[in-house]
């Protein structure tokens, strides 16, 4: 006798909400209305006869029973999805056109792409590393990973991180600057600012109470890799993210001042909502969330 199983669509909705961290995002991923998503979650809670979420305003937080269920079923659902993907694989190449900033690609995406290739060897990715990726969605690229204060609200978006602003310099320059901000000393420096992070320097100055700081020069870069190299060569103080610094593993670089500054910017995965119906986009999207890219 086959035991009664919970509704698969309800389990899918449950896992999506947990991984997306938002009912709104999960509903968009599944192309459901918020009320339809709520019905699927309610159906699962009725089946297990336990509340799975604590509901506070618009937020959903897992209960202990919800966490136990997620830990138990998520790996099994993932394995089932992988087996089905392998079964229906026609052997034909699937191609994803992905917009990725070079530094994100080299530091975070490429070191993990081998995992994706093992899971889906038929999935191949064309990379576009040029700027203004959001404007190309649905035209020359299918999806993108962008650095933004917040993507266009008409796009499907998933926030990938929360960042801190770091001032980064060569070890020699960092030692010369000392451990406490000195307005006179900083005013003689060149600052290196990334074109995609224009508000970061102002956020850094504001947090350090240096609003009046006028440096000797501000040099602008459109490449994260080059801005870090310029800082390592002693050409100035780079205003970048903590993640950029820690993942560089460059012994020539040092952080200037041990002060926490929240960044206005995060990395986001974005695509047009209809693109989620494309198998290459869906495979990459789901792997990205599961991998915690």
MIRO-798884 format. One record per residue (C-alpha): residue number from 1; residue in one letter; x, y, z. Coordinates in steps of 0.2 Angstrom, whole numbers, plus 5000, padded with zeros to 4 digits. Layout:
<nodes>
(node NUM, 'a', (X, Y, Z)),
...
</nodes>
This chain:
<nodes>
(node 1, 'x', (5000, 5000, 5000)),
(node 2, 'x', (5007, 5017, 4995)),
(node 3, 'x', (5007, 5029, 5010)),
(node 4, 'x', (4998, 5046, 5007)),
(node 5, 'x', (5011, 5059, 5003)),
(node 6, 'x', (5010, 5078, 5005)),
(node 7, 'x', (5005, 5089, 4990)),
(node 8, 'x', (5021, 5090, 4979)),
(node 9, 'x', (5016, 5108, 4974)),
(node 10, 'x', (5014, 5113, 4992)),
(node 11, 'x', (5031, 5106, 4996)),
(node 12, 'x', (5039, 5116, 4982)),
(node 13, 'x', (5031, 5132, 4988)),
(node 14, 'x', (5037, 5128, 5005)),
(node 15, 'x', (5055, 5126, 5000)),
(node 16, 'x', (5054, 5141, 4988)),
(node 17, 'x', (5049, 5152, 5003)),
(node 18, 'x', (5062, 5146, 5014)),
(node 19, 'x', (5076, 5148, 5001)),
(node 20, 'x', (5070, 5165, 4994)),
(node 21, 'x', (5068, 5172, 5012)),
(node 22, 'x', (5052, 5180, 5005)),
(node 23, 'x', (5034, 5175, 5001)),
(node 24, 'x', (5034, 5189, 4988)),
(node 25, 'x', (5050, 5182, 4979)),
(node 26, 'x', (5044, 5164, 4980)),
(node 27, 'x', (5027, 5168, 4973)),
(node 28, 'x', (5036, 5177, 4958)),
(node 29, 'x', (5047, 5162, 4955)),
(node 30, 'x', (5033, 5151, 4955)),
(node 31, 'x', (5022, 5163, 4944)),
(node 32, 'x', (5009, 5162, 4958)),
(node 33, 'x', (4998, 5176, 4966)),
(node 34, 'x', (5001, 5179, 4985)),
(node 35, 'x', (4985, 5171, 4989)),
(node 36, 'x', (4988, 5155, 4979)),
(node 37, 'x', (5005, 5154, 4987)),
(node 38, 'x', (4997, 5155, 5004)),
(node 39, 'x', (4984, 5142, 5000)),
(node 40, 'x', (4998, 5130, 4996)),
(node 41, 'x', (5007, 5133, 5012)),
(node 42, 'x', (4991, 5131, 5022)),
(node 43, 'x', (4988, 5115, 5013)),
(node 44, 'x', (5005, 5108, 5019)),
(node 45, 'x', (5002, 5114, 5036)),
(node 46, 'x', (4985, 5106, 5036)),
(node 47, 'x', (4993, 5090, 5030)),
(node 48, 'x', (5007, 5089, 5044)),
(node 49, 'x', (4995, 5096, 5057)),
(node 50, 'x', (5008, 5109, 5063)),
(node 51, 'x', (5011, 5127, 5060)),
(node 52, 'x', (5027, 5129, 5049)),
(node 53, 'x', (5029, 5148, 5049)),
(node 54, 'x', (5027, 5162, 5062)),
(node 55, 'x', (5017, 5175, 5053)),
(node 56, 'x', (5021, 5193, 5057)),
(node 57, 'x', (5015, 5207, 5046)),
(node 58, 'x', (5022, 5202, 5029)),
(node 59, 'x', (5036, 5192, 5036)),
(node 60, 'x', (5037, 5173, 5037)),
(node 61, 'x', (5049, 5164, 5050)),
(node 62, 'x', (5051, 5146, 5051)),
(node 63, 'x', (5044, 5137, 5067)),
(node 64, 'x', (5055, 5123, 5075)),
(node 65, 'x', (5043, 5111, 5066)),
(node 66, 'x', (5045, 5120, 5050)),
(node 67, 'x', (5064, 5120, 5051)),
(node 68, 'x', (5064, 5101, 5055)),
(node 69, 'x', (5053, 5098, 5040)),
(node 70, 'x', (5064, 5108, 5029)),
(node 71, 'x', (5079, 5099, 5034)),
(node 72, 'x', (5071, 5083, 5031)),
(node 73, 'x', (5063, 5086, 5014)),
(node 74, 'x', (5073, 5099, 5005)),
(node 75, 'x', (5088, 5087, 5001)),
(node 76, 'x', (5076, 5073, 4995)),
(node 77, 'x', (5067, 5086, 4984)),
(node 78, 'x', (5083, 5092, 4977)),
(node 79, 'x', (5089, 5074, 4973)),
(node 80, 'x', (5072, 5070, 4965)),
(node 81, 'x', (5073, 5086, 4954)),
(node 82, 'x', (5091, 5081, 4949)),
(node 83, 'x', (5086, 5063, 4944)),
(node 84, 'x', (5072, 5070, 4934)),
(node 85, 'x', (5083, 5082, 4925)),
(node 86, 'x', (5095, 5068, 4921)),
(node 87, 'x', (5081, 5057, 4915)),
(node 88, 'x', (5074, 5070, 4903)),
(node 89, 'x', (5091, 5076, 4897)),
(node 90, 'x', (5091, 5075, 4878)),
(node 91, 'x', (5110, 5077, 4877)),
(node 92, 'x', (5107, 5094, 4868)),
(node 93, 'x', (5117, 5109, 4874)),
(node 94, 'x', (5106, 5122, 4883)),
(node 95, 'x', (5113, 5139, 4883)),
(node 96, 'x', (5111, 5153, 4896)),
(node 97, 'x', (5117, 5171, 4891)),
(node 98, 'x', (5122, 5178, 4908)),
(node 99, 'x', (5128, 5196, 4912)),
(node 100, 'x', (5141, 5195, 4926)),
(node 101, 'x', (5153, 5209, 4932)),
(node 102, 'x', (5171, 5203, 4931)),
(node 103, 'x', (5175, 5203, 4949)),
(node 104, 'x', (5160, 5193, 4954)),
(node 105, 'x', (5164, 5181, 4941)),
(node 106, 'x', (5182, 5178, 4945)),
(node 107, 'x', (5179, 5178, 4964)),
(node 108, 'x', (5162, 5170, 4967)),
(node 109, 'x', (5155, 5162, 4951)),
(node 110, 'x', (5169, 5154, 4942)),
(node 111, 'x', (5176, 5144, 4957)),
(node 112, 'x', (5159, 5136, 4959)),
(node 113, 'x', (5154, 5133, 4941)),
(node 114, 'x', (5162, 5116, 4941)),
(node 115, 'x', (5148, 5110, 4953)),
(node 116, 'x', (5135, 5116, 4941)),
(node 117, 'x', (5143, 5108, 4926)),
(node 118, 'x', (5143, 5091, 4936)),
(node 119, 'x', (5125, 5093, 4940)),
(node 120, 'x', (5120, 5099, 4922)),
(node 121, 'x', (5134, 5095, 4909)),
(node 122, 'x', (5122, 5100, 4895)),
(node 123, 'x', (5121, 5118, 4902)),
(node 124, 'x', (5133, 5130, 4895)),
(node 125, 'x', (5135, 5149, 4899)),
(node 126, 'x', (5139, 5163, 4888)),
(node 127, 'x', (5146, 5178, 4898)),
(node 128, 'x', (5143, 5196, 4895)),
(node 129, 'x', (5154, 5206, 4907)),
(node 130, 'x', (5149, 5224, 4900)),
(node 131, 'x', (5140, 5237, 4910)),
(node 132, 'x', (5121, 5241, 4910)),
(node 133, 'x', (5116, 5223, 4911)),
(node 134, 'x', (5098, 5226, 4916)),
(node 135, 'x', (5095, 5236, 4900)),
(node 136, 'x', (5100, 5220, 4890)),
(node 137, 'x', (5088, 5208, 4899)),
(node 138, 'x', (5077, 5199, 4886)),
(node 139, 'x', (5087, 5205, 4872)),
(node 140, 'x', (5106, 5200, 4872)),
(node 141, 'x', (5106, 5192, 4889)),
(node 142, 'x', (5093, 5180, 4898)),
(node 143, 'x', (5098, 5185, 4916)),
(node 144, 'x', (5112, 5194, 4926)),
(node 145, 'x', (5121, 5196, 4942)),
(node 146, 'x', (5121, 5215, 4945)),
(node 147, 'x', (5128, 5227, 4959)),
(node 148, 'x', (5114, 5238, 4963)),
(node 149, 'x', (5105, 5248, 4977)),
(node 150, 'x', (5089, 5239, 4971)),
(node 151, 'x', (5084, 5232, 4954)),
(node 152, 'x', (5070, 5238, 4944)),
(node 153, 'x', (5054, 5233, 4952)),
(node 154, 'x', (5047, 5225, 4936)),
(node 155, 'x', (5061, 5212, 4936)),
(node 156, 'x', (5062, 5196, 4946)),
(node 157, 'x', (5076, 5199, 4958)),
(node 158, 'x', (5085, 5189, 4972)),
(node 159, 'x', (5097, 5198, 4984)),
(node 160, 'x', (5113, 5188, 4985)),
(node 161, 'x', (5122, 5197, 5000)),
(node 162, 'x', (5123, 5212, 5012)),
(node 163, 'x', (5140, 5221, 5011)),
(node 164, 'x', (5151, 5233, 5021)),
(node 165, 'x', (5161, 5247, 5013)),
(node 166, 'x', (5180, 5245, 5016)),
(node 167, 'x', (5194, 5257, 5012)),
(node 168, 'x', (5208, 5246, 5005)),
(node 169, 'x', (5226, 5251, 5002)),
(node 170, 'x', (5243, 5244, 5000)),
(node 171, 'x', (5250, 5238, 5017)),
(node 172, 'x', (5263, 5252, 5017)),
(node 173, 'x', (5250, 5266, 5014)),
(node 174, 'x', (5238, 5258, 5027)),
(node 175, 'x', (5253, 5259, 5040)),
(node 176, 'x', (5256, 5277, 5036)),
(node 177, 'x', (5238, 5282, 5038)),
(node 178, 'x', (5238, 5274, 5055)),
(node 179, 'x', (5223, 5267, 5065)),
(node 180, 'x', (5213, 5283, 5067)),
(node 181, 'x', (5206, 5294, 5053)),
(node 182, 'x', (5216, 5310, 5051)),
(node 183, 'x', (5208, 5323, 5040)),
(node 184, 'x', (5224, 5332, 5035)),
(node 185, 'x', (5233, 5316, 5030)),
(node 186, 'x', (5218, 5309, 5021)),
(node 187, 'x', (5216, 5325, 5011)),
(node 188, 'x', (5233, 5322, 5003)),
(node 189, 'x', (5227, 5305, 4997)),
(node 190, 'x', (5220, 5299, 4980)),
(node 191, 'x', (5204, 5289, 4982)),
(node 192, 'x', (5199, 5275, 4969)),
(node 193, 'x', (5181, 5274, 4967)),
(node 194, 'x', (5172, 5260, 4956)),
(node 195, 'x', (5159, 5267, 4944)),
(node 196, 'x', (5146, 5254, 4950)),
(node 197, 'x', (5148, 5261, 4968)),
(node 198, 'x', (5147, 5280, 4967)),
(node 199, 'x', (5138, 5282, 4984)),
(node 200, 'x', (5150, 5271, 4994)),
(node 201, 'x', (5163, 5285, 4996)),
(node 202, 'x', (5150, 5296, 5003)),
(node 203, 'x', (5143, 5283, 5015)),
(node 204, 'x', (5161, 5279, 5021)),
(node 205, 'x', (5165, 5298, 5024)),
(node 206, 'x', (5148, 5300, 5033)),
(node 207, 'x', (5151, 5285, 5045)),
(node 208, 'x', (5168, 5292, 5049)),
(node 209, 'x', (5162, 5310, 5051)),
(node 210, 'x', (5173, 5315, 5037)),
(node 211, 'x', (5159, 5324, 5027)),
(node 212, 'x', (5170, 5339, 5023)),
(node 213, 'x', (5185, 5328, 5017)),
(node 214, 'x', (5191, 5334, 5000)),
(node 215, 'x', (5205, 5322, 4994)),
(node 216, 'x', (5219, 5327, 4982)),
(node 217, 'x', (5210, 5317, 4968)),
(node 218, 'x', (5197, 5304, 4965)),
(node 219, 'x', (5201, 5292, 4951)),
(node 220, 'x', (5186, 5282, 4944)),
(node 221, 'x', (5187, 5264, 4938)),
(node 222, 'x', (5175, 5252, 4929)),
(node 223, 'x', (5184, 5236, 4934)),
(node 224, 'x', (5185, 5229, 4951)),
(node 225, 'x', (5200, 5219, 4948)),
(node 226, 'x', (5210, 5234, 4941)),
(node 227, 'x', (5205, 5245, 4956)),
(node 228, 'x', (5211, 5232, 4968)),
(node 229, 'x', (5228, 5231, 4958)),
(node 230, 'x', (5229, 5249, 4958)),
(node 231, 'x', (5227, 5250, 4977)),
(node 232, 'x', (5240, 5235, 4979)),
(node 233, 'x', (5252, 5246, 4969)),
(node 234, 'x', (5251, 5260, 4981)),
(node 235, 'x', (5241, 5271, 4968)),
(node 236, 'x', (5227, 5276, 4981)),
(node 237, 'x', (5214, 5271, 4993)),
(node 238, 'x', (5201, 5260, 4985)),
(node 239, 'x', (5183, 5261, 4991)),
(node 240, 'x', (5176, 5243, 4989)),
(node 241, 'x', (5166, 5230, 4998)),
(node 242, 'x', (5172, 5219, 5012)),
(node 243, 'x', (5169, 5204, 5001)),
(node 244, 'x', (5180, 5210, 4987)),
(node 245, 'x', (5194, 5212, 5000)),
(node 246, 'x', (5192, 5195, 5009)),
(node 247, 'x', (5190, 5185, 4993)),
(node 248, 'x', (5205, 5194, 4984)),
(node 249, 'x', (5217, 5184, 4996)),
(node 250, 'x', (5230, 5198, 4991)),
(node 251, 'x', (5244, 5199, 5004)),
(node 252, 'x', (5249, 5216, 4997)),
(node 253, 'x', (5232, 5224, 5003)),
(node 254, 'x', (5226, 5230, 5020)),
(node 255, 'x', (5210, 5237, 5027)),
(node 256, 'x', (5211, 5256, 5032)),
(node 257, 'x', (5203, 5258, 5049)),
(node 258, 'x', (5193, 5245, 5058)),
(node 259, 'x', (5176, 5254, 5056)),
(node 260, 'x', (5160, 5246, 5050)),
(node 261, 'x', (5151, 5255, 5036)),
(node 262, 'x', (5135, 5248, 5029)),
(node 263, 'x', (5135, 5248, 5010)),
(node 264, 'x', (5121, 5255, 4999)),
(node 265, 'x', (5124, 5241, 4987)),
(node 266, 'x', (5121, 5222, 4985)),
(node 267, 'x', (5124, 5209, 4972)),
(node 268, 'x', (5107, 5204, 4965)),
(node 269, 'x', (5102, 5190, 4952)),
(node 270, 'x', (5089, 5198, 4940)),
(node 271, 'x', (5079, 5192, 4925)),
(node 272, 'x', (5063, 5196, 4917)),
(node 273, 'x', (5049, 5186, 4926)),
(node 274, 'x', (5045, 5176, 4910)),
(node 275, 'x', (5063, 5171, 4909)),
(node 276, 'x', (5060, 5159, 4924)),
(node 277, 'x', (5050, 5148, 4912)),
(node 278, 'x', (5066, 5145, 4902)),
(node 279, 'x', (5075, 5129, 4908)),
(node 280, 'x', (5093, 5136, 4907)),
(node 281, 'x', (5088, 5151, 4918)),
(node 282, 'x', (5078, 5140, 4930)),
(node 283, 'x', (5092, 5128, 4932)),
(node 284, 'x', (5105, 5141, 4935)),
(node 285, 'x', (5093, 5151, 4947)),
(node 286, 'x', (5089, 5136, 4957)),
(node 287, 'x', (5107, 5130, 4958)),
(node 288, 'x', (5113, 5148, 4963)),
(node 289, 'x', (5101, 5149, 4978)),
(node 290, 'x', (5105, 5131, 4984)),
(node 291, 'x', (5124, 5134, 4982)),
(node 292, 'x', (5122, 5151, 4992)),
(node 293, 'x', (5132, 5160, 4978)),
</nodes>
